């Protein structure tokens, strides 16, 4: 869990943010063109690390889909906004999937 002293220094990312099978109302946060099918926390963390961001995986559930446990990725902000980080990681994921 993110500690209070780290609040504002890290962002939490869920695989639902990047899933092309989900509509935005179910949690997707990137355009369909950047979304990938069945993203995993491991793939998201690898993409973040390849962008030079510190990332680690936590065992957690997405609040909108509490019945599944895909995990979540915690990423250091490094002066970037959450939206910028999500877009960068989505681009890296779609690039790796061969889109």
Secondary structure, 3 states (H helix, E strand, C coil): CCCHHHCCCEEEEEHHHHECCCCHHHCCCCCCCCCECCCCHHHHHHHHHHCCCCEEEECCCCHHHCCCCCCEEEEECCCCCHHHHHHHHHHHHHHHHCC
